[in-house]
């Protein structure tokens, strides 16, 4: 792409940029090497006619519909941020490498820290009702409950204990969905680690990394949920930053596990 990203952005209206951001997030969320295509389709409902992109993503993630209006898609194609898929007689589209670079440039220009950018992308995926809430309703419910309590900024003991309990319950529910049986919060690592290490489940080294994330996140949730025991041992009470960090870690873990969910 020879045109500076700032110029490209200035030529697109807000609706086209919003459409592109959502497409780029879905593209980057797909498992590496999997099919990542959008199919253009018209819709007709009682509310009127519309247009949608049906995201194929990959075999483990199902399908997500992205709504848009007007000439947004054509504007993105003209800007070389979206391209038609090759060897296809359907209206299939993909995000090319220039589109990925443009999206990452936009994230840098948004002004937030790297952690805030990642958190925004993760929460966007988790809050999409066509994704986590459908595949893992119980985990989604516990995660939403924890964030609802977190943003009240209440710091009494009961609230903190409930946040820690909701976060670890989200992990426990996600684990049960994946391994096919219930387990206690204290045994999720033991239950999930063999599943993560099954042949062809993940590329080399990733099972160990994901297991480490799981173990660390569970420990953080347990510390908050067992507040009174931690306090009795002389540990300082968790502040709001620790609560927020633990909620983010749990969201990231659920996001990564959701990507591995079989159909």
BAVO-204978 format. One line per 2 residues: number of its first residue (from 0); their letters; for each residue x, y, z of C-alpha. Coordinates in pm, 1 decimal. Layout:
<atoms>
NUM	A	X,Y,Z ~ ...
</atoms>
This chain:
<atoms>
0	XX	0.0,0.0,0.0 ~ 164.9,324.4,-117.4
2	XX	-82.6,566.1,41.7 ~ -2.8,672.8,401.3
4	XX	-237.5,516.8,656.4 ~ -338.6,860.5,784.1
6	XX	-461.6,953.6,435.5 ~ -645.5,622.0,396.5
8	XX	-819.0,672.6,729.9 ~ -920.8,1025.9,635.2
10	XX	-1093.1,901.0,319.6 ~ -1317.3,655.9,508.1
12	XX	-1624.6,750.8,706.0 ~ -1691.7,625.5,1057.9
14	XX	-1926.2,343.3,955.0 ~ -1668.7,199.2,713.5
16	XX	-1397.1,217.9,978.9 ~ -1624.1,47.8,1234.2
18	XX	-1695.9,-230.5,985.9 ~ -1326.0,-272.6,911.5
20	XX	-1229.7,-282.7,1281.4 ~ -1481.0,-560.4,1348.5
22	XX	-1365.0,-760.1,1046.1 ~ -1000.8,-719.9,1147.5
24	XX	-1073.5,-831.1,1505.0 ~ -1245.9,-1146.5,1380.4
26	XX	-966.5,-1211.2,1131.4 ~ -698.2,-1185.1,1400.2
28	XX	-901.0,-1399.6,1641.3 ~ -908.6,-1699.6,1407.0
30	XX	-670.8,-1986.6,1467.9 ~ -355.1,-1947.9,1261.4
32	XX	-373.7,-2124.5,927.4 ~ -751.7,-2168.7,933.2
34	XX	-995.7,-2039.8,672.3 ~ -1073.7,-1673.8,743.6
36	XX	-1330.8,-1547.6,496.8 ~ -1639.0,-1327.0,493.9
38	XX	-1934.4,-1395.1,261.9 ~ -2147.0,-1099.7,151.8
40	XX	-2521.3,-1158.3,168.1 ~ -2841.7,-956.4,150.5
42	XX	-3102.2,-984.5,425.9 ~ -3470.5,-906.3,428.6
44	XX	-3666.7,-873.5,752.8 ~ -3978.2,-696.6,881.2
46	XX	-3750.8,-405.1,969.3 ~ -3635.7,-369.8,608.0
48	XX	-3357.3,-482.1,378.7 ~ -2996.3,-493.7,487.7
50	XX	-2652.9,-640.7,420.7 ~ -2440.0,-875.0,627.6
52	XX	-2104.3,-1043.3,612.7 ~ -2112.1,-1405.4,727.0
54	XX	-1774.7,-1483.6,881.8 ~ -1659.9,-1840.2,828.5
56	XX	-1363.6,-1796.9,1064.6 ~ -1262.2,-2161.0,1106.0
58	XX	-1410.8,-2496.8,1190.3 ~ -1380.5,-2444.6,1565.0
60	XX	-1550.7,-2105.4,1586.5 ~ -1873.6,-2138.7,1390.7
62	XX	-2022.3,-1837.0,1216.1 ~ -2070.4,-1472.7,1307.0
64	XX	-2278.8,-1218.2,1117.2 ~ -2141.4,-865.0,1081.2
66	XX	-2399.9,-607.1,977.0 ~ -2320.5,-299.5,765.1
68	XX	-2492.9,-49.4,541.8 ~ -2429.4,166.7,237.1
70	XX	-2106.3,141.3,39.9 ~ -1885.7,59.4,338.4
72	XX	-1757.2,-269.4,200.5 ~ -1680.1,-124.5,-142.5
74	XX	-1496.7,167.6,19.4 ~ -1277.0,-79.5,208.2
76	XX	-1207.5,-274.1,-111.0 ~ -1113.9,48.0,-294.8
78	XX	-876.0,131.1,-9.3 ~ -710.6,-214.5,-40.3
80	XX	-805.0,-297.7,319.4 ~ -1034.8,-581.2,209.9
82	XX	-1002.4,-797.6,-100.4 ~ -1207.0,-1061.0,-274.0
84	XX	-1088.9,-1414.1,-211.0 ~ -918.9,-1585.0,-503.7
86	XX	-1055.7,-1891.4,-681.5 ~ -1409.3,-1828.9,-562.8
88	XX	-1730.3,-1768.6,-757.5 ~ -1906.2,-1637.6,-447.1
90	XX	-1886.0,-1298.3,-279.4 ~ -1603.7,-1402.1,-49.3
92	XX	-1369.8,-1148.2,110.1 ~ -1054.9,-1155.0,318.7
94	XX	-838.3,-914.8,517.6 ~ -499.7,-883.9,338.9
96	XX	-167.8,-811.8,506.4 ~ -207.2,-438.4,435.0
98	XX	-538.1,-449.7,621.4 ~ -375.7,-611.6,923.1
100	XX	-100.4,-348.0,927.7 ~ -358.9,-70.7,896.5
102	XX	-559.3,-210.7,1189.6 ~ -250.7,-231.8,1410.0
104	XX	-161.6,127.5,1313.7 ~ -511.7,236.1,1418.9
106	XX	-468.3,64.4,1755.4 ~ -143.7,253.2,1814.9
108	XX	-305.5,581.3,1708.6 ~ -598.3,525.0,1947.7
110	XX	-372.6,644.9,2227.6 ~ -434.1,360.6,2472.0
112	XX	-158.6,150.5,2620.7 ~ -79.8,-190.5,2470.7
114	XX	-261.1,-361.7,2757.2 ~ -569.5,-144.1,2705.2
116	XX	-570.1,-223.3,2332.3 ~ -550.2,-596.8,2397.5
118	XX	-813.5,-573.2,2669.3 ~ -1047.6,-389.1,2434.4
120	XX	-1009.5,-652.1,2163.2 ~ -1055.0,-940.0,2407.1
122	XX	-1363.1,-788.3,2568.3 ~ -1509.3,-710.0,2225.9
124	XX	-1485.1,-1077.5,2135.9 ~ -1619.0,-1199.3,2468.6
126	XX	-1912.2,-958.4,2468.0 ~ -2028.1,-1062.7,2119.5
128	XX	-2349.1,-1261.0,2189.3 ~ -2283.5,-1479.6,1886.3
130	XX	-1962.1,-1607.9,2038.4 ~ -1885.8,-1689.2,2402.9
132	XX	-2241.4,-1653.6,2533.2 ~ -2371.4,-1915.6,2288.8
134	XX	-2089.0,-2166.7,2318.5 ~ -2025.1,-2125.7,2692.0
136	XX	-2335.6,-1965.2,2851.3 ~ -2244.8,-2046.9,3211.2
138	XX	-1887.8,-1921.0,3180.0 ~ -2015.9,-1606.3,3007.8
140	XX	-2269.6,-1547.0,3283.7 ~ -2007.8,-1573.2,3559.6
142	XX	-1766.6,-1350.4,3369.5 ~ -2032.7,-1083.9,3315.1
144	XX	-2125.6,-1098.0,3683.3 ~ -1763.9,-1039.2,3786.1
146	XX	-1727.0,-738.1,3554.7 ~ -2058.7,-591.5,3669.0
148	XX	-1932.1,-597.3,4028.0 ~ -1586.6,-475.8,3925.5
150	XX	-1713.2,-157.0,3759.7 ~ -1919.7,-59.2,4066.4
152	XX	-1580.4,6.0,4232.0 ~ -1718.2,-123.8,4562.0
154	XX	-1434.6,-259.4,4776.5 ~ -1610.9,-425.4,5069.2
156	XX	-1509.5,-780.1,5156.9 ~ -1823.9,-945.4,5020.6
158	XX	-1790.6,-776.4,4681.4 ~ -1426.5,-876.0,4643.0
160	XX	-1500.0,-1234.2,4746.2 ~ -1789.3,-1247.4,4498.3
162	XX	-1568.2,-1113.9,4216.5 ~ -1305.6,-1379.7,4285.0
164	XX	-1574.6,-1646.9,4308.0 ~ -1738.2,-1543.7,3979.5
166	XX	-1404.0,-1539.9,3797.4 ~ -1300.7,-1884.7,3914.1
168	XX	-1652.0,-2016.3,3840.2 ~ -1613.1,-1889.6,3483.3
170	XX	-1290.2,-2089.5,3449.3 ~ -1449.3,-2397.1,3606.9
172	XX	-1749.8,-2379.6,3372.0 ~ -1525.8,-2335.0,3068.7
174	XX	-1316.0,-2632.7,3178.2 ~ -1624.8,-2852.0,3220.5
176	XX	-1744.3,-2760.0,2869.0 ~ -1411.7,-2857.1,2715.3
178	XX	-1326.0,-3177.4,2903.7 ~ -1686.8,-3301.7,2923.7
180	XX	-1725.8,-3337.4,3300.1 ~ -1755.7,-3118.6,3607.7
182	XX	-1455.2,-3044.1,3824.6 ~ -1382.1,-2839.9,4134.5
184	XX	-1215.5,-2495.9,4111.4 ~ -908.0,-2638.7,4281.1
186	XX	-865.2,-2908.5,4014.0 ~ -919.9,-2723.4,3686.8
188	XX	-548.4,-2727.5,3600.3 ~ -529.1,-3103.4,3657.3
190	XX	-843.8,-3156.1,3449.5 ~ -759.1,-2924.5,3160.2
192	XX	-384.1,-2975.8,3116.1 ~ -412.3,-3324.6,2953.8
194	XX	-682.4,-3193.6,2718.3 ~ -460.6,-2903.3,2610.6
196	XX	-170.1,-3140.3,2545.9 ~ -361.7,-3383.0,2325.8
198	XX	-187.1,-3435.0,1987.8 ~ -264.0,-3167.9,1725.7
200	XX	-463.3,-2960.1,1972.2 ~ -212.6,-2674.0,1967.8
202	XX	119.9,-2592.2,1800.6 ~ 441.5,-2685.3,1986.8
204	XX	508.6,-2498.7,2314.0 ~ 161.0,-2343.2,2324.5
206	XX	8.9,-2609.6,2554.1 ~ 271.5,-2529.5,2815.7
208	XX	217.5,-2153.9,2778.1 ~ -159.9,-2185.4,2804.4
210	XX	-126.4,-2417.4,3104.3 ~ 95.2,-2158.9,3275.5
212	XX	-162.9,-1887.4,3205.5 ~ -435.3,-2114.4,3344.6
214	XX	-237.6,-2193.9,3660.1 ~ -145.0,-1831.4,3728.7
216	XX	-497.5,-1704.6,3665.3 ~ -651.4,-1963.9,3896.3
218	XX	-405.9,-1863.3,4169.7 ~ -502.6,-1495.8,4129.4
220	XX	-874.4,-1579.7,4147.2 ~ -823.5,-1799.1,4454.1
222	XX	-635.3,-1522.0,4634.8 ~ -927.1,-1282.9,4589.6
224	XX	-1198.9,-1536.8,4665.7 ~ -1022.9,-1659.4,4981.9
226	XX	-974.3,-1305.2,5106.4 ~ -1012.1,-1387.0,5475.9
228	XX	-760.8,-1674.3,5461.7 ~ -509.6,-1453.1,5277.2
230	XX	-559.4,-1176.4,5530.1 ~ -506.8,-1419.7,5818.5
232	XX	-170.3,-1513.8,5665.9 ~ -69.3,-1149.0,5663.4
234	XX	-113.9,-1086.3,5290.8 ~ -226.2,-733.8,5190.9
236	XX	-583.1,-690.0,5066.2 ~ -617.3,-673.9,4686.8
238	XX	-659.0,-320.9,4551.3 ~ -871.0,-223.7,4250.3
240	XX	-577.2,-268.4,4011.6 ~ -532.4,-628.4,4121.6
242	XX	-904.9,-697.7,4082.3 ~ -903.3,-546.2,3734.2
244	XX	-586.5,-733.4,3636.1 ~ -730.5,-1065.9,3754.6
246	XX	-1055.7,-1003.2,3567.4 ~ -855.5,-926.2,3252.5
248	XX	-642.3,-1239.1,3290.6 ~ -957.1,-1448.5,3328.1
250	XX	-1109.1,-1285.6,3019.3 ~ -791.7,-1353.9,2820.7
252	XX	-789.3,-1716.7,2936.6 ~ -1155.7,-1764.0,2841.1
254	XX	-1085.9,-1599.9,2506.0 ~ -800.5,-1840.7,2431.3
256	XX	-999.2,-2145.3,2547.4 ~ -1301.0,-2033.4,2343.7
258	XX	-1085.4,-2037.9,2030.3 ~ -1024.9,-2410.1,2094.0
260	XX	-1392.3,-2496.7,2141.6 ~ -1494.2,-2781.6,1907.4
262	X	-1816.6,-2754.9,1708.4
</atoms>
